[in-house]
Amino acid sequence: MEVAMKARHILVPTDFSEASLEAIKMAAKFVEWYGSTIDLIHVIPLISYYDESMQHLGVPFDMEKDIYPKVMKQTSEQLHDLAEKYIPKEHRGQLINLVGRKPAQVIAEQGNKSQYDLIIMANTGGHETDDIRSGLTEKVIRYAEKPVLSIGKAFDKKSINEILVPVDGSEESAKPLVDAYELAKTFGAKIVLMHIIEPYTLGMEVMPMTIEDDKAVYEKLIENISYYLNEHPELKLSIKRNEVDFDDFLVKNDEDTKDGVKVLSIVKKGFSAHTEITDYANEESDLVVMSTHGRTGIARVLLGSTTAIVAQHLEKPLMTLRPG
């Protein structure tokens, strides 16, 4: 059964580095899989500091009139060359060249426009960083209202066999299952749901974890996911239980179980959700799909923080989604 992935129109940031080239190569794969239209965007940093310094020195040229137009012309040509080399003509969209003080915000604001379904970007660009994902990539993830796929290397279908989806039992954490399902169908992959039970902390005092049976936690997670899917019949998705606990199927309502996606559930106890997620994913998974928000209140903040830390240390591709 063909799956209609929401990837009709994709925005791809580039700084023309070798690292950022991987995002364009990845976008070319999405053209092949989903027939996507690709827009490329390059943001020229606003060098207001140097502009003011040069004016004090009496340098006889102006950044706005003399420097930026030349840089814009050069980078526009580079964008054209990249599009011509990697994106088939009928799938090329806009080549967007902008000047901005905060490149991450410029990229996110462009990506938040209604025509886009997805932002694909490299983990890093031309600037070195000790983190897996640069500050710019992290900020785009934070500001973007649309899904963001951040990668180190472009991948093909056969590279993705397991998709990890961290869940906390909330509706917000269940929403990424929709995209995870569509990707799993494309790649022929399984989905692994991971729920981490963390201890509660207050100052220096660590309260013991609630001792719950893993099966009881698993049953509640599946119940909550099923409730969310039932509340959104337009998704046409449901959980079909298997005879074996922790081993189920996510299916379209008109599918047999054999046509669905295998869903395995893992319940773990650990002092740090982001560490458990990152360690497991780096060893076992090929792609992580997770929400940038979780439960309301403090837990919403905590899951947002967890996603940010996972982004810093996760070596595998990461797709982040902001619940709408």
Secondary structure, DSSP 8 states (H G I E B T S, - for coil): -----S-SEEEEE--SSHHHHHHHHHHHHHHHHH--EEEEEEEEE--HHHHHHHHHHT-S--IIIIIHHHHHHHHHHHHHHHHHHHS-GGGEEEEEEEEESSHHHHHHHHHTSTT-SEEEEES--SS--SSSS-HHHHHHHHH-SS-EEEESS---GGG--EEEEE--SSHHHHTHHHHHHHHHHHHT-EEEEEEEE---EETTEE-------HHHHHHHHHHHHHHHHHH-GGG-EEEE--SSTTEEEEEETT--GGGSEEEEEEEEE-S-HHHHHHHHHHHH-SEEEEES--SSTHHHHHHHHHHHHHHHH--S-EEEE---
